[in-house]
Amino acid sequence: MPFPYLDETIPLNEETRKGLLRSFITLPSGVTHYEEGGDPNGLPVVLVHGFSVPYFIFDPTFDFLCKQGFRVLRYDLIGRGFSDRPNVRYDAVLFVRQLKELLDALKFKDINLVGLSMGGAVTASFIDAYPEYVTKYILIDPCGARPISLSPLLKAVRMPMLGELILGLFGTGNMVKGIASDLFTPELVAEFQAKYKIQMHYQGFKRAILSTMRCGMLDSFIETYKRVGKMNKPTLLFWGKQDATVPFEHSGDIRAAIPHAEFHAFDNCGHIPHYERPSEVNGILLEFLKR
């Protein structure tokens, strides 16, 4: 019997998706919520988000690249946003499989692949398995250089049943409050939190989050990054110096693993520089993609 998270009141199914007016595709991994925009004949760019914030986190990037004539794809990882929340292991195998299925179904190839935060671990694992799909690689404050340091409470969450109880009693408020730490700019927090909370009303979200933590997605992927680095794909790396989620010092590990990566650091900026400093990031990104 699934744990009864009382604030997850809406089932995520065909009936409830009808009113969302969004794009969905049925993949073997599960129904996936996605958006494709820009020029269908443009250079393809695929955006992969992180641990718990769904694809709205790429709003500034997606809109900019579409206007610049790229063929842009963003989607919700399984367990997030409006994608399915099956009762499975939320590990790198699942997320890599979902991405490959989506690219094949929508006929994307020779892509420019962007990975944000945990999306860094997902995309590195994808390139490690399917290097022929990716032409250029962009990382934004990626996790996986080292294991993410967890508070005693979050360490306890990994324990069977205790984690379910903690998330059931305190999870919603703490997760919404904690997501504010991604941002250095206070003025952006309220709107960001409001968008984030929408997904939390749908059943299966907290179960997916727990499984993701328990299946090692916040552990080290440094050996994977090293293997990707040896492929010498053109790589761009962004990092906010005030990142409270994946500390700036982790950037040195990624740069050592991918020594040819072009690196851009942003002062007075948190975990999501593309969201806080879009004009600066977009300019660098555009030049890199057109190079």
N, C-alpha and C positions, 0 to 999 in steps of 0.2 A: 504494500500500500504506500503510495507517495506521501511524503511529508506535507501536511496541510498548511501551506503559506497563505494566511488568511487574506492578505492584500492582493494576491494574484487571483483576481476574480473572473477574468475573461479567458475562455479557451481560444487558442490560436488555431483556427481551422478555416475551411473554405467559406463557411457562412460568415464568420466574423471578418474575414479579409475582404468581403464584397464591398463594404463601405469605406475601405481605405483608399481606393482610387490610386493604387500603386501597381508596379509591375512585379509579377511573381513567375517563377519557373519551377517546375517539378523535376528535381534531380534525384538520382538514387540515394544521395545523402539526406535529402529532405527538400521541402519547398523552400526556395531561396528568394528573398526580397532583394531586388536590384534596381538600378537606374542606369540607362545608357543614354548618352547625349553627345552633342557635337556633330562633326561631319562623319558620316558612315564610311567615307573613304580616307579619313585622316589617319595620322599615326596613332596607334592604339595605346592608351594609358589605362592601367588598371589599379584601383585604389583599394588597399586592404587595411581596415581599421584594427584597433587593438582590443584589449581585454574585455571591456564591458560597454563602451560608448559605441553605438551603432553608426551607420554610414553618414549621419548628419554632420559628423565631426569633419567631414571633407567638404562641407558646403562652399567655402571660399575657393578651394582648389578646383573642385568640380566645375563650378560656374565659370571660373577663369579659363580653364583649359577648353571647355566647350566653345567659348567665345573665340578662342584662338584657333579653332578648326581641328582640334584633335578628336579622335573617337574615344570617348571616356566612359569607363565602366566603374561603378562602385556598387557594393552589395553588403548585406548584413551577414556576418559569420553565423553559422548554425548556433542557435542558443541566444542570439541577440536580435534586437530590433524586431522586425516582423518575420524573420526566418523561423523555420521549425525549431522546436526544442525537444528532440527525441531523447529518450532515456538511454543514452549510450555513453561511451568514454569520450570526453572532450579533450582529445590529444592532438598532436601534430598530424598524425595519420588522417584523422577526420577532417581537419581544416585544409590540408593539402588536397585530399580527395575532392572536397567540395569545390575548391578553386579550379582544379583540373576539369571537373564535370561542367562547371559553369563556362569556362573558356571554350571547351569543345562544343557545348550546346549553342553558344552564341557565335561560334566561328571566329574567335580571337586567336591570333598567332603573331609571333615576332613582337611581343608586347614590351612596353616600358612599364615596369612593375614597381609600385610604391607600397612600402610597408611602414606602418606607424606603430610604435610601441610594441605590443605583443604581435602585431602584424609583421614586425621585423622577423621574429622567430618563425612565423608562418611562411613568409615569403622566402626566407633563406632555406627553409626545409623544402619548399616547392622547387626552387632553383636547383638545389642539391639533387632532387629526384628527376626533374624535367628541365634541364638547362637549355634545351633546344627551343623552349617557349619564350625565352626572355632575351631581349636585346640590350636594354639598359636597366639599371637598378637604382632606386631611390629609397633611402632610409631616413625616417624622421624619428629621432629620439627612440631608437629601437631597444627593446628589452632583449635579454639573452646573453649579454656580454658576461654577466655574473648572475647568480641567483638574486632575485629581488628580496631585499630585506623585509621581513614581515614583523609586525607588532606581535606581542604575546597573544592578543585576541585573535589575530588572523592565523597564527600558528595553531591555535586551538580549533579554528574553523575547519582545518584539514582533518580533524579526528571524526570518525564515523559517529553519527547521531548527535554528538555535541555540536558539530558544525551546523547541522540542520536546526537545532534548537537555538543557537546563537543568531543565525540569520533570520529565523522566524520571529524572534523577539526584538532584535535590534537592527536587523539587516537593512531595511529600507531607509530609515533615517540616517544611519551611518554611511551607507553607500552614497546617498545623495549629497550628504555633507562632505564626504571624502573626495568626491569627484571635483570639488572646487579647487583642490590642491593641484590639479592639472594646469590651472591658469595662474599667471602672475598678475594679470590685469583684473582688478575687482569688478570693474564695470561690466565684464562679460559673464560673470558667474551666474546671476539669476536666470538669464535666458538659457544658458547652457544647462543648468539644472532642470529647468522646466521641460526642455526637450528630452533630456535623459530619462525623466520619470515616466514618460509615456509607456515605454516598453515594459516597465515593471508591473503593470497591471495585468499582463498576459501570463498565463500559467506556464511554468517550466523555466522561468528566467533564473531564479536563485539556484535551482538544481543544476543548471548548466554552468553557472558561475562556480559552484562548489566543485563540480567534476573537473572543470578547467584547472583549478588550483591543485586538486588532488592528482591530476594526470601530468603534472610537471611543466605546464606551459609558462610558469614563472621561474623555472630553473635555468641553468646555463645551457646555451646553444652555441657556445663559442667554437667548438670543433666544427659545427655546421658552417658557421660564418667563415672559418678558415678554409674549408673546402670550396666555398663559393668564391672566396678571395682569389684562390689559385686559378679560377676560370678567367680572370682578368676582364670581366664585363665592365664597361663604363659605369661607374658608381658615384652617386652623389649622397652626401651625408649631412643632415641638418641636426642641430642640437641647441636647446635652450639652456643657458648657463645656470638659470635658477630652477631647473627641473627638480621638483620634489618627489617625482614618481620613479624615474630612472635617472639617478644622479649623473651629473655632467662628467664625473670622473670615469664613468663607464665608457665614455666616448673614446678614451685612449685604447681600450681593449678592442673595440670595433676597428679602429684605425690600424691597429697592429695586425688584426686578422685580414683586413682588406686594405693593404698599404697604399694602393693606387687611388683610393676614394678621394674625391674632391670634398673638402670639409668646410662647412660654414657654421659658426657658432654665433648665437644671438644673446646679447646682454639684456638684462631686465626682461627675461622671457622664460616661461615655464616649459611644461611638457609638450605643448602643441604649438610650436612656432608658426606653422602654416595657418593656424586659426587666429593667433594673436597678432602676428606680423605678416599678414597675407601679401601686402604689396611687395615687401622685400623678398619673401620666399618665392612668390610667383615669378618675379623677374629673373631670379637665379634659375629656377626650374625651367622656365621657358627657354633661356639661353642654352641650358644643358640638353634639353630635348631636341632643339633644332640644330645643335652642333654637328 
